[in-house]
Amino acid sequence: MFEQLTERLSTAARNLSGKGRLSEENIKDTLRQVRLALLEADVALPVVKSFIERIREKAVGEEVGKSLTPGQALVKVIHAELITLLGTDTAALDLRARPPVVIMLAGLQGAGKTTTAAKLARRLIEKDKKKVMLVSVDVHRPAAILQLETLARDVSAMYCNSSASEKPEDIVVRAIDQSRRSFADVLIIDTAGRLHIDKEMMDEVVRVHDIAGPHETLFVIDSMAGQDAVNSASAFDKSLPLTGVILTKADGDAKGGVALSVRQVTGKPIRFVGVGEKTDALEVFHPDRMASRILGMGDVLTLVEEIEGKVNRDKAEKLAKKIGKGRGFDLADLRDQFEQMLNMGGMAKMLEKLPLAGKVNTAALNGAANEEQMRRQMAIIDSMTPGERRFPKVINGSRKRRIAVGSGQQIQDVNRLLKQHLQMEKMMKKMSKGGMKKMLRGLPGGGMPPGPR
């Protein structure tokens, strides 16, 4: 997300950072670059105009003019205005109400409401330790009802049955009663959508809202839909008392204009961002961190939180002790490192959150160490015997052929993996005992395998 915008704004920021003083000319040139970057990112025109005007007012005032490093000061102003544009403060869900707290999701068809309902349920169950029930009132799409039932099982949430023959209002009444009887803390309602806004859909969603009386009414918006998404958000906001927005498919959106527009247009905070298809791919939206990422300053805090939540620290500690005792780094250890990397979303995903992301070709890294490549290498290791994983040197030509056939790969792929392991094993041996522990504790997954060669 924001790749194109980050590249343009980072360039403008770097050009300014080296300036000893700011002139009317270079301020004007920078603002022109910022304006073009925002328009290319599909940010709504009124939002762009007000954003540029606010920066201009501060740039020609004392805030920048009297700074010892005017270039850096202007970058700081742009950063602050981005935070303001995105919402200033992180807006957490308000669950301080008598259970079950009802959360209603609204939005157009295809925005990802059903998947988002499951992602939100998983987050509430795992992070907030809540008992969550899911229900679908999308009687127009039986497949959506079945999909939510399947996802509910996947995320260990309770589920209230519904069918296409029922009225949405009746389903809501029964779901609230069932969630009370089941002592659920939260009830998430997945509503129906259309490919476009029409009166019938809006009337139905308003009736469901009136009966459900949700504590939170969240609008689910496809970040790849551009200005159409912003227009639909505005229309829903006029019909429903929205309390927040969830952006979906952000991992596939290189522009990010919706994120920068929707807060300003609706006045409602962005609560979460969907960054993948898996049910754990839902991030809390932090305006300050997102502003830093847009300007290529990284988002180390989010990366640290992901490491804390997804890295198996027990395995990292065991590997550190094992290497420290001189027992060697075997192929089973290498497989563990691949698995930890996959949990983190791959190397490129991690580097996006580091301050160097704007200067590193993360697309190239994705090609070198992508998910598919790591899964193929894991398949090769899985095709080995426990003894072969422990003592790779016993793998001769005939064993390589068997491993290649068993994993569906070529012998060259097996050779490449063995060479990669040998290089990493040599690196491990060069590390002192204390240095090894520091390295393993400091890197995600307890260590980072080198990219395929």
C-alpha positions in Angstrom: 0.0 0.0 0.0 1.1 3.6 -0.8 4.1 2.4 -2.9 3.6 5.0 -5.6 2.8 7.8 -3.1 5.8 6.9 -0.9 8.2 6.9 -3.8 7.1 10.4 -4.9 6.8 12.0 -1.5 10.1 10.4 -0.3 11.9 11.9 -3.4 10.4 15.3 -2.6 11.4 15.0 1.1 15.0 14.0 0.2 15.3 16.9 -2.2 14.4 19.3 0.6 16.4 17.7 3.4 19.7 18.9 2.1 18.6 22.5 1.6 20.3 25.0 3.9 17.5 27.5 3.4 14.0 27.5 1.8 13.1 29.8 -0.9 9.7 30.6 -2.4 10.8 28.7 -5.5 11.8 25.4 -3.9 8.8 25.4 -1.6 6.6 25.9 -4.6 8.3 23.1 -6.5 8.0 20.7 -3.5 4.3 21.5 -3.1 3.8 20.9 -6.8 5.4 17.5 -6.4 3.3 16.7 -3.4 0.1 17.8 -5.2 0.9 15.6 -8.2 1.7 12.7 -6.0 -1.6 12.9 -4.1 -3.6 13.3 -7.3 -1.9 10.3 -8.9 -2.7 8.3 -5.8 -6.5 9.0 -6.4 -6.8 11.3 -3.4 -10.1 13.4 -3.7 -9.4 16.8 -5.2 -11.0 18.8 -2.3 -8.8 16.9 0.1 -5.7 17.6 -2.0 -6.5 21.3 -2.1 -7.0 21.8 1.6 -3.9 19.6 2.4 -1.6 21.7 0.2 -3.0 24.9 1.5 -2.4 24.0 5.1 1.2 23.0 4.3 1.7 26.3 2.4 0.5 28.4 5.3 2.9 26.7 7.7 5.8 26.7 5.2 5.8 30.4 4.7 5.3 31.1 8.4 7.7 31.1 11.3 7.4 27.4 11.9 9.7 26.6 9.0 11.4 30.0 8.3 13.3 30.2 11.6 14.3 26.6 11.7 18.1 25.8 11.6 17.2 23.0 9.1 14.3 24.4 7.0 14.3 21.5 4.6 13.8 19.0 7.5 11.3 21.3 9.1 9.1 21.3 6.0 9.2 17.5 5.9 8.1 17.6 9.5 5.2 19.8 8.6 4.1 17.5 5.7 4.4 14.5 8.2 2.2 16.3 10.7 -0.4 17.3 8.1 -0.5 13.7 6.9 -1.3 12.5 10.5 -4.0 15.1 10.7 -5.4 14.0 7.4 -5.4 10.3 8.4 -7.1 11.0 11.8 -4.5 12.1 14.4 -5.3 9.5 17.0 -5.7 5.7 16.9 -9.4 5.0 17.3 -9.8 1.7 19.2 -13.2 -0.2 19.2 -15.4 0.8 22.0 -16.4 -2.4 23.8 -17.5 -0.7 27.0 -21.2 -1.6 26.9 -23.5 -4.3 28.3 -22.7 -7.6 26.5 -23.3 -8.6 23.9 -21.7 -5.5 22.3 -23.2 -5.5 18.8 -20.9 -4.6 15.9 -22.5 -4.1 12.5 -20.5 -4.2 9.2 -21.9 -2.4 6.2 -20.6 -1.8 2.6 -21.0 -2.7 -1.0 -20.8 -6.2 -2.4 -17.2 -7.3 -3.0 -15.7 -5.0 -0.5 -14.8 -7.9 1.7 -17.3 -7.6 4.6 -17.6 -11.4 5.2 -13.9 -12.0 5.4 -13.5 -8.9 7.5 -16.1 -10.1 10.0 -14.1 -13.2 10.5 -10.8 -11.3 10.8 -12.3 -9.0 13.4 -13.7 -11.9 15.3 -10.3 -13.6 15.4 -8.7 -10.4 16.6 -11.2 -9.9 19.4 -10.9 -13.6 20.4 -7.1 -13.7 20.4 -6.1 -10.2 21.4 -9.0 -9.1 23.7 -10.0 -12.6 25.0 -13.6 -12.0 24.0 -16.3 -14.6 23.3 -17.6 -13.7 19.8 -20.6 -14.7 17.8 -21.0 -14.2 14.1 -24.2 -13.9 12.1 -25.0 -13.1 8.4 -28.2 -11.3 7.4 -27.2 -11.4 3.7 -30.3 -13.4 2.6 -29.7 -12.4 -1.0 -26.5 -14.4 -1.2 -26.7 -17.9 0.4 -23.1 -18.4 -0.4 -22.2 -15.5 1.9 -24.0 -17.2 4.7 -22.2 -20.5 4.1 -18.9 -18.7 3.8 -19.3 -16.9 7.2 -20.3 -20.2 8.8 -17.0 -21.8 7.5 -14.9 -18.8 8.6 -16.5 -18.8 12.1 -15.2 -22.4 12.6 -11.8 -21.4 11.3 -11.4 -18.5 13.8 -13.1 -20.4 16.8 -16.1 -18.0 16.9 -19.7 -19.0 17.7 -22.1 -18.8 14.9 -25.9 -18.1 14.6 -27.5 -20.0 11.8 -29.5 -18.1 9.1 -31.1 -18.9 5.8 -32.1 -17.1 2.6 -35.8 -17.8 3.4 -35.7 -15.5 6.5 -36.1 -11.8 6.9 -32.9 -10.0 7.9 -34.8 -8.3 10.8 -35.9 -11.7 12.2 -32.4 -13.1 12.0 -31.0 -10.1 14.0 -33.6 -10.5 16.8 -32.7 -14.3 17.0 -29.0 -13.6 16.9 -29.1 -11.1 19.8 -31.2 -13.5 21.9 -28.8 -16.4 21.1 -25.7 -14.4 21.8 -27.2 -13.5 25.2 -28.0 -17.1 26.0 -24.5 -18.1 25.0 -22.9 -15.4 27.1 -21.2 -13.9 24.1 -19.2 -10.7 24.7 -19.5 -9.5 21.1 -22.0 -10.1 18.3 -20.8 -9.2 14.8 -23.5 -8.7 12.1 -22.5 -9.2 8.4 -25.0 -7.3 6.3 -26.0 -7.5 2.6 -24.4 -5.4 -0.1 -24.9 -4.6 -3.7 -22.6 -3.9 -6.6 -23.8 -0.3 -6.4 -25.9 1.8 -4.0 -29.6 1.5 -4.5 -32.7 2.4 -2.4 -33.7 -1.2 -1.6 -30.3 -2.0 -0.1 -30.1 1.2 1.9 -33.6 0.7 3.3 -32.8 -2.8 4.3 -29.5 -1.9 6.0 -31.2 0.9 7.9 -34.0 -1.5 9.2 -31.3 -3.9 10.3 -29.5 -1.1 12.1 -32.6 0.1 13.9 -33.4 -3.4 15.2 -29.8 -4.3 16.1 -29.0 -1.0 17.8 -25.2 -1.6 17.3 -22.7 -0.1 19.5 -20.3 0.2 16.5 -21.4 0.6 12.9 -18.3 0.1 10.7 -18.2 0.8 7.0 -16.1 -1.8 5.1 -14.4 -0.2 2.0 -12.3 -1.6 -0.8 -9.2 0.5 -0.9 -8.7 -0.5 -4.6 -12.0 1.1 -5.7 -10.6 4.6 -5.8 -13.1 7.5 -5.9 -16.1 5.2 -6.2 -15.2 3.8 -2.7 -15.1 7.4 -1.3 -18.4 8.3 -2.9 -20.1 5.1 -1.5 -18.7 5.9 2.0 -20.2 9.3 1.9 -23.6 7.9 0.8 -23.6 5.3 3.6 -22.6 7.9 6.1 -25.7 10.0 5.3 -28.0 6.9 5.9 -26.3 5.3 8.9 -24.6 6.7 12.0 -21.2 5.2 11.1 -18.6 5.0 13.9 -15.6 4.0 11.8 -14.1 2.6 8.6 -12.3 -0.6 7.8 -10.1 -0.6 4.7 -9.7 -3.9 2.9 -7.3 -5.2 0.2 -4.7 -2.6 1.2 -2.0 -5.1 0.3 -3.0 -4.9 -3.4 -3.4 -1.1 -3.5 -0.3 0.7 -4.5 -1.9 4.1 -4.5 -3.6 4.6 -1.1 -5.8 7.5 -2.1 -8.9 6.0 -0.4 -7.1 6.0 3.0 -6.2 9.6 2.6 -9.7 10.7 1.4 -12.2 8.7 3.4 -11.3 10.2 6.8 -11.7 13.7 5.5 -14.8 13.0 3.5 -16.8 11.1 6.1 -15.2 12.5 9.3 -15.1 9.0 10.6 -11.9 7.3 11.9 -10.2 4.4 10.1 -10.2 1.6 12.6 -8.5 -1.3 10.8 -6.7 -2.2 7.6 -6.9 -5.5 5.8 -3.5 -6.5 4.5 -4.0 -10.0 3.2 -6.4 -12.9 2.6 -5.6 -14.8 5.8 -7.8 -14.3 8.9 -4.9 -12.8 10.9 -4.2 -10.1 8.2 -6.0 -7.3 10.0 -3.9 -4.4 11.4 -5.0 -1.6 13.7 -4.8 1.7 11.9 -2.3 4.1 13.5 -2.4 7.5 11.7 1.1 8.5 12.9 2.7 5.2 11.9 1.0 5.3 8.5 2.1 8.8 7.9 5.7 7.7 8.6 5.4 4.8 6.2 4.0 7.1 3.4 7.1 9.3 3.8 9.4 6.3 3.7 10.3 6.7 7.4 9.2 3.1 8.2 6.9 1.7 10.9 9.2 -0.1 13.3 6.6 -0.1 16.1 4.1 -2.2 14.0 7.0 -4.5 13.0 7.9 -5.1 16.6 4.3 -5.8 17.5 4.1 -8.4 14.7 7.3 -10.0 15.8 6.0 -10.3 19.3 2.7 -11.8 18.1 4.0 -14.1 15.4 7.5 -15.3 16.3 8.0 -18.5 18.2 10.4 -17.3 20.9 10.8 -20.8 22.4 12.2 -22.0 19.1 14.4 -19.0 18.8 15.9 -19.6 22.3 16.4 -23.3 21.6 18.2 -22.5 18.4 20.4 -20.0 20.1 21.4 -22.5 22.8 21.9 -25.3 20.2 24.3 -23.1 18.1 26.0 -21.9 21.2 26.8 -25.5 22.2 28.4 -26.1 18.8 25.7 -28.6 17.7 25.4 -27.0 14.2 22.6 -25.5 12.2 20.7 -28.3 10.3 18.1 -28.3 7.6 15.3 -28.7 10.2 16.4 -25.4 11.7 16.5 -23.8 8.2 12.9 -25.0 7.7 11.8 -23.4 11.0 13.3 -20.1 9.8 11.4 -20.3 6.5 8.2 -20.9 8.5 8.8 -17.9 10.7 9.5 -15.7 7.7 6.2 -16.8 6.1 4.3 -15.9 9.3 5.8 -12.4 9.1 4.6 -12.1 5.4 8.0 -12.5 3.8 11.2 -10.3 3.7 9.7 -7.5 1.6 6.7 -7.1 3.9 9.1 -6.7 6.8 11.4 -4.2 5.0 8.3 -2.1 4.1 8.1 -1.2 7.8 11.8 -0.3 8.1 13.1 3.3 7.4 15.2 1.9 4.5 12.1 0.7 2.7 12.0 3.7 0.3 15.6 3.0 -0.8 15.3 -0.8 -1.2 13.7 -2.5 -4.2 11.2 -4.6 -2.2 9.6 -5.9 -5.4 13.0 -7.4 -6.3 13.3 -8.9 -2.8 9.8 -10.4 -3.2 10.9 -12.1 -6.3 14.1 -13.4 -4.7 12.6 -14.6 -1.4 8.9 -14.8 -2.1 6.3 -17.0 -0.4 6.1 -19.5 -3.2 9.9 -20.0 -3.3 10.1 -20.6 0.5 7.3 -23.1 0.3 9.1 -25.0 -2.4 12.2 -25.1 -0.3 10.2 -26.3 2.7 8.7 -29.0 0.5 12.2 -30.2 -0.4 13.2 -30.4 3.3 9.9 -32.2 4.1 10.8 -34.9 1.5 14.0 -35.7 3.4 14.3 -38.3 6.2 15.0 -37.0 9.7 18.6 -38.3 9.4 19.1 -36.3 6.2 17.8 -33.2 7.7 20.2 -33.6 10.7 23.2 -34.6 8.6 22.9 -33.0 5.1 26.3 -34.3 4.1 24.9 -37.9 3.7 22.7 -36.7 0.8 24.3 -38.2 -2.3 23.1 -38.3 -5.9 20.5 -41.0 -5.5 19.1 -39.4 -2.4 18.9 -36.1 -4.2 16.9 -37.7 -7.0 14.5 -39.3 -4.5 14.1 -35.9 -2.6 13.5 -34.1 -5.9 10.8 -36.5 -7.0 9.1 -36.5 -3.6 8.9 -32.7 -3.5 8.0 -32.2 -7.1 11.2 -30.2 -7.7 14.3 -30.5 -9.9 17.7 -31.8 -8.7 19.1 -28.3 -9.3 16.6 -27.0 -6.7 17.8 -29.5 -4.2 21.4 -28.6 -4.9 20.6 -24.9 -4.5 19.0 -25.4 -1.2 21.9 -27.5 0.1 24.3 -24.8 -1.0 22.2 -22.1 0.7 22.2 -24.2 3.9 26.0 -24.7 3.8 26.5 -20.9 3.5 24.3 -20.2 6.4 25.9 -23.0 8.5 29.4 -21.4 7.9 28.1 -18.0 8.9 26.7 -19.5 12.1 30.1 -21.2 13.0 31.8 -17.8 12.6 29.6 -16.3 15.3 30.7 -16.4 18.9 28.4 -17.8 21.4 27.4 -14.4 22.8 27.1 -12.9 19.3 25.0 -15.7 18.1 22.4 -15.2 20.9 22.3 -11.5 20.2 21.7 -12.0 16.5 19.0 -14.6 17.0 17.1 -12.5 19.5 17.4 -9.4 17.4 16.0 -10.9 14.2 12.5 -12.1 13.4 12.0 -15.8 13.8 15.3 -16.2 15.7 17.3 -15.8 12.4 16.9 -14.9 8.8 17.8 -17.2 6.0 19.7 -15.7 3.0 17.7 -15.3 -0.2 17.9 -18.0 -2.8 20.8 -17.6 -5.3 
